[in-house]
Every structure is written in structure tokens, then in C-alpha cells.
């Protein structure tokens, strides 16, 4: 029988790992540096060795998260799969990632209180929209996506969906982030028409918290 050895985390990695746990669960506005240090079993002095403040840590974690998501998305887009298969894989990835987040984290992500975080968020939204615009545009050229759809309108509608996520009234409609992500994504991709049975099998029902 083999014994699996886990690599010992550095102090910096401990801070980031525990900060993620706290941010994902409580959002990053309410979590304090003291709470992070206590959870990571490090001193405040150690924390400030690596990060100027909490905002710097939040930006590092958000960048790591979004870089990974962009990388996975580009791999899917560059694959030899069909447009519909790529879309399904992208949706599956989106649902899987969203299952880790609390509503508090998403609320903070869409309503950051620090200027640096807001600027980063807006830049990420712009890059994401550009990536999707090219992806859909190429699909229209190959006939894999409805060529009669006004792509500018589709992108405008997606932007409005992003803006809705900053509304507390909107957030309160859903029990968790996975459910919200599924509803928003399906309303854009499938509209009001029922999802085909084979497509439904590929989209897992969101997990409801006990």
C-alpha cells in the first residue's frame, strides 16, 4: 500500500489557501487579516511580508482564479470539438466552478469596495466579452450558430446579465451560486424553449445546501 505524501505548504501558500476558504464562504469584504492569519497559523508580520494589505491578497487570488478559467476556456475553444460540444464543456466548467462559491463571495466580486479590485473586475469582464464575441462570431461564420442573431445584441444582453449580479433582489431569487449560474446561462443559450433530453443529461442539477 502506497502512502500519499502531501507537499508541505510555504507560509505564503498557507495564507492563500486559507484565505480562499474564507473568501469562498464569507466573501472577502467581511474577512479580516486577523482571521486569515489565525486560520493559516501565521503572524500578521508574516502576512505583511508577502502582501501589502488585504486588497493585494484578494487581487492575487482573483487573478489566479481568472487566469486559470481563461486558460481552460481557451483550450476548449482551440480544440477540434464542434461549437455545440465546446459550449457544453464551457457550461460544465462554469457550473463546476460556481459550486465552490457562496452567494456572499459573488456579491463581493460584483460589488468590490476597493478601486483596484473594481478596475481588475472591469478589465476581466471586457476580456471575457471579447473572447466570447470572437467565439460566437466564428460559429456564425461556419453556420454552427444562428446567423440571424445580432451578435451585438447578444453581447449587450450578456453584459446586462453581468450587471444583474450586482443586484441583491436578483441574488435573492436563487438558493446558491450554482443554481444562479445555471439559470442565467440556460436563459441565454436555450431561451424559453425546453432543453433537449441529451443536453439536459449533460447539465447536472445544482446542489442545494442543507
C-alpha positions as CSV (number, residue, x, y, z in Angstrom):
1,X,0.0,0.0,0.0
2,X,1.4,3.4,-1.0
3,X,1.3,6.3,1.3
4,X,0.5,9.6,-0.4
5,X,2.6,12.4,0.9
6,X,1.3,15.9,0.7
7,X,3.7,18.6,-0.1
8,X,4.2,21.0,2.8
9,X,2.9,24.4,2.1
10,X,5.0,27.5,2.4
11,X,3.8,30.3,4.7
12,X,2.7,32.3,1.7
13,X,0.7,29.3,0.3
14,X,-0.9,28.7,3.7
15,X,-2.1,32.3,3.7
16,X,-3.5,32.0,0.2
17,X,-5.1,28.6,0.8
18,X,-6.9,29.6,4.0
19,X,-7.8,33.0,2.5
20,X,-9.6,31.2,-0.3
21,X,-11.5,29.0,2.1
22,X,-12.7,32.1,4.0
23,X,-13.4,34.2,0.9
24,X,-15.3,31.5,-0.9
25,X,-17.5,31.0,2.2
26,X,-17.9,34.6,3.6
27,X,-16.9,36.9,0.7
28,X,-13.8,39.0,1.0
29,X,-15.2,42.2,2.5
30,X,-16.1,40.7,5.9
31,X,-13.0,38.6,6.3
32,X,-10.2,40.3,8.2
33,X,-6.4,39.9,8.1
34,X,-6.5,38.6,11.6
35,X,-9.0,35.9,10.7
36,X,-6.8,34.8,7.8
37,X,-3.7,34.8,9.9
38,X,-5.4,32.7,12.6
39,X,-6.7,30.2,10.1
40,X,-3.3,30.0,8.4
41,X,-1.5,29.9,11.7
42,X,0.8,32.7,10.8
43,X,1.5,36.1,12.4
44,X,0.4,39.5,11.0
45,X,4.1,40.2,10.5
46,X,4.4,37.2,8.2
47,X,1.3,38.2,6.3
48,X,2.7,41.7,5.6
49,X,5.9,40.0,4.4
50,X,4.0,38.8,1.4
51,X,1.1,41.3,1.0
52,X,0.9,45.0,1.5
53,X,-2.8,44.7,2.6
54,X,-5.9,42.5,2.2
55,X,-6.7,44.0,-1.2
56,X,-3.3,42.9,-2.6
57,X,-4.1,39.3,-1.4
58,X,-7.6,39.5,-2.9
59,X,-6.2,40.6,-6.2
60,X,-3.7,37.8,-6.3
61,X,-6.3,35.2,-5.6
62,X,-8.8,36.6,-8.1
63,X,-6.1,36.8,-10.8
64,X,-5.1,33.2,-10.1
65,X,-8.7,32.2,-10.4
66,X,-9.5,34.1,-13.6
67,X,-6.2,33.2,-15.3
68,X,-7.0,29.5,-14.8
69,X,-10.6,30.0,-16.0
70,X,-9.4,31.8,-19.2
71,X,-6.7,29.1,-19.8
72,X,-9.3,26.3,-19.6
73,X,-11.7,28.2,-21.8
74,X,-9.1,28.9,-24.5
75,X,-8.2,25.2,-24.5
76,X,-11.8,24.3,-25.1
77,X,-12.2,26.9,-27.9
78,X,-9.0,25.8,-29.6
79,X,-10.0,22.1,-29.5
80,X,-11.3,20.2,-32.5
81,X,-14.7,19.8,-31.0
82,X,-17.8,21.2,-32.6
83,X,-19.3,24.5,-31.5
84,X,-22.1,22.9,-29.5
85,X,-19.6,20.5,-27.8
86,X,-17.4,23.4,-26.9
87,X,-20.4,25.3,-25.5
88,X,-21.4,22.3,-23.4
89,X,-17.9,21.9,-22.0
90,X,-17.7,25.6,-21.2
91,X,-21.0,25.4,-19.4
92,X,-20.0,22.3,-17.4
93,X,-16.8,24.1,-16.3
94,X,-18.8,27.1,-15.3
95,X,-21.2,25.1,-13.2
96,X,-18.4,23.1,-11.6
97,X,-16.5,26.2,-10.6
98,X,-19.6,28.1,-9.3
99,X,-20.4,25.2,-7.0
100,X,-17.5,26.2,-4.7
101,X,-18.6,29.8,-4.2
102,X,-21.1,31.3,-1.7
103,X,-23.6,34.0,-2.6
104,X,-21.6,36.3,-0.3
105,X,-18.4,35.8,-2.4
106,X,-20.2,36.5,-5.7
107,X,-21.9,39.6,-4.2
108,X,-18.5,41.0,-3.2
109,X,-17.0,40.0,-6.5
110,X,-19.6,42.0,-8.4
111,X,-19.6,44.8,-5.8
112,X,-16.0,45.3,-4.8
113,X,-15.3,48.2,-2.4
114,X,-11.7,48.7,-3.4
115,X,-10.9,50.7,-6.6
116,X,-8.1,48.3,-7.6
117,X,-10.5,45.3,-7.4
118,X,-13.2,47.2,-9.4
119,X,-10.7,48.1,-12.1
120,X,-9.5,44.5,-12.3
121,X,-13.1,43.2,-12.4
122,X,-14.0,45.6,-15.2
123,X,-10.9,44.5,-17.2
124,X,-11.7,40.8,-16.8
125,X,-15.3,41.4,-17.9
126,X,-14.0,43.2,-21.0
127,X,-11.6,40.4,-21.9
128,X,-14.2,37.8,-21.3
129,X,-16.7,39.5,-23.6
130,X,-14.1,39.9,-26.3
131,X,-13.3,36.2,-26.1
132,X,-17.0,35.2,-26.3
133,X,-17.6,37.7,-29.1
134,X,-14.9,36.1,-31.3
135,X,-16.1,32.6,-30.3
136,X,-19.7,33.3,-31.3
137,X,-18.7,35.3,-34.4
138,X,-16.6,32.4,-35.8
139,X,-19.5,30.0,-35.1
140,X,-21.8,32.2,-37.0
141,X,-19.4,32.2,-40.0
142,X,-19.3,28.4,-40.0
143,X,-23.1,28.1,-39.6
144,X,-22.9,26.4,-36.2
145,X,-24.6,29.4,-34.6
146,X,-27.8,31.1,-35.7
147,X,-26.5,33.6,-38.3
148,X,-29.7,35.7,-38.0
149,X,-28.8,36.7,-34.4
150,X,-27.5,40.2,-34.0
151,X,-24.2,39.5,-32.1
152,X,-24.1,43.0,-30.7
153,X,-27.5,42.4,-29.1
154,X,-26.3,39.0,-27.7
155,X,-23.3,40.6,-26.1
156,X,-25.4,43.5,-24.8
157,X,-27.7,41.0,-23.2
158,X,-24.8,39.2,-21.6
159,X,-23.5,42.4,-20.2
160,X,-26.9,43.2,-18.7
161,X,-26.8,39.7,-17.1
162,X,-23.5,40.6,-15.5
163,X,-24.9,43.8,-14.2
164,X,-27.9,41.9,-12.7
165,X,-25.5,40.0,-10.5
166,X,-24.8,43.2,-8.6
167,X,-28.5,43.4,-7.6
168,X,-29.5,42.0,-4.2
169,X,-33.0,41.5,-5.4
170,X,-31.7,39.3,-8.3
171,X,-29.4,37.3,-6.0
172,X,-32.2,36.5,-3.6
173,X,-34.0,34.6,-6.3
174,X,-31.6,31.7,-6.1
175,X,-30.6,29.3,-3.2
176,X,-26.9,29.1,-4.3
177,X,-24.4,30.3,-6.9
178,X,-24.6,27.1,-9.0
179,X,-28.3,27.5,-9.3
180,X,-28.0,31.1,-10.3
181,X,-25.2,30.3,-12.9
182,X,-27.3,27.6,-14.4
183,X,-30.4,29.8,-14.8
184,X,-28.5,32.7,-16.3
185,X,-26.5,30.5,-18.7
186,X,-29.5,28.5,-19.8
187,X,-31.7,31.6,-20.4
188,X,-29.0,32.9,-22.8
189,X,-28.2,29.7,-24.5
190,X,-31.6,28.0,-24.7
191,X,-34.1,30.9,-24.1
192,X,-37.5,29.8,-23.0
193,X,-37.5,26.5,-25.1
194,X,-37.1,23.3,-23.1
195,X,-33.7,21.8,-23.0
196,X,-33.3,18.7,-25.1
197,X,-33.1,15.4,-23.1
198,X,-29.5,14.7,-24.3
199,X,-28.5,18.3,-23.3
200,X,-30.2,18.0,-20.0
201,X,-28.2,14.9,-19.2
202,X,-25.0,16.9,-19.6
203,X,-26.1,19.6,-17.3
204,X,-26.2,18.4,-13.7
205,X,-28.8,19.8,-11.3
206,X,-27.3,22.3,-8.9
207,X,-26.6,21.1,-5.4
208,X,-28.7,22.7,-2.7
209,X,-27.1,23.4,0.6
210,X,-28.5,21.6,3.6
